Amino acid sequence: MTGESEEVRRLREAIKAFAAIEDDAACTAAVSEALREWPDLGSELRQLREDRVNRLRERKKTWPEIAAIIGDVTPERAQQISKGLSGAARKKAKKAPPAE
């Protein structure tokens, strides 16, 4: 994949390493362990991104500039990321009944 960061490339290599485990039971156990950890790892990644987006804003980057850095998001989504709004939180907010 062209334009891919070194970190993403290494993550893809790690996934290939799981696939290369010849013993089905060992592969299943290793992948299962990684998947059990994924919610925490995903949360850590989202928090890191949120923190860095906010640092970009502190450095006077515009929302369109930040959206371009993130890639494949709108400036509005970049702003939501800065507030820690995940896809699930955004959907929940849309479905919530109006406050009385």
C-alpha positions in Angstrom: 0.0 0.0 0.0 1.6 3.3 -1.0 1.7 6.2 1.3 1.2 4.0 4.3 3.0 5.1 7.5 5.7 2.9 9.0 3.5 2.2 12.0 0.6 1.0 9.9 2.9 -1.2 7.8 4.3 -2.8 11.0 0.7 -3.4 12.3 -0.1 -5.2 9.0 3.1 -7.3 9.4 2.0 -8.2 12.9 -1.3 -9.4 11.5 0.5 -11.4 8.9 2.6 -12.9 11.6 -0.6 -14.2 13.3 -1.6 -15.8 9.9 1.8 -17.4 9.6 1.4 -19.4 12.9 1.1 -22.9 11.5 -0.6 -24.5 14.5 -4.3 -23.8 14.3 -4.7 -23.9 18.1 -1.8 -21.6 18.7 -3.0 -19.2 16.0 -6.5 -19.2 17.4 -5.2 -18.5 21.0 -2.9 -15.7 19.9 -5.5 -13.9 17.8 -8.1 -14.3 20.5 -5.7 -12.8 23.0 -5.1 -9.8 20.7 -8.9 -9.4 20.2 -9.5 -9.4 23.9 -7.1 -6.6 24.3 -8.4 -4.7 21.3 -11.1 -2.6 23.1 -8.4 -1.1 25.3 -6.0 -0.7 22.5 -8.6 1.0 20.3 -9.5 3.4 23.2 -5.8 4.3 23.6 -5.5 5.0 19.9 -8.6 7.2 19.9 -7.4 9.1 22.9 -3.9 9.6 21.4 -5.5 10.9 18.2 -7.8 13.2 20.1 -4.9 14.7 22.1 -2.9 15.2 18.9 -5.8 16.8 17.1 -6.2 19.3 20.0 -2.4 20.0 19.9 -2.7 20.8 16.2 -5.6 23.2 17.0 -3.4 24.8 19.6 -0.8 25.3 16.9 -3.5 27.2 14.9 -4.2 24.5 12.3 -7.7 24.9 10.8 -10.3 22.1 10.8 -9.9 21.6 7.0 -6.1 21.2 7.5 -6.6 18.8 10.4 -9.2 16.8 8.3 -6.6 16.5 5.5 -4.0 15.2 8.0 -6.4 12.6 9.4 -7.5 11.7 5.9 -10.9 10.7 4.6 -12.9 12.8 7.1 -14.7 16.1 6.9 -13.6 19.2 8.9 -16.8 18.6 11.0 -15.7 15.1 11.8 -12.2 16.4 12.7 -13.8 18.7 15.2 -15.9 15.9 16.7 -12.7 13.9 17.1 -11.2 16.7 19.1 -14.1 16.4 21.5 -13.7 12.7 21.8 -16.9 11.9 20.0 -16.7 8.4 18.5 -19.0 7.0 15.8 -21.1 5.3 18.5 -21.4 8.5 20.5 -22.5 10.5 17.5 -25.2 8.0 16.5 -26.4 7.9 20.1 -26.6 11.7 20.2 -28.7 11.7 17.0 -31.1 9.1 18.4 -31.5 10.7 21.8 -35.0 12.3 22.4 -34.9 16.1 22.6 -34.3 17.5 26.1 -37.4 18.8 27.8 
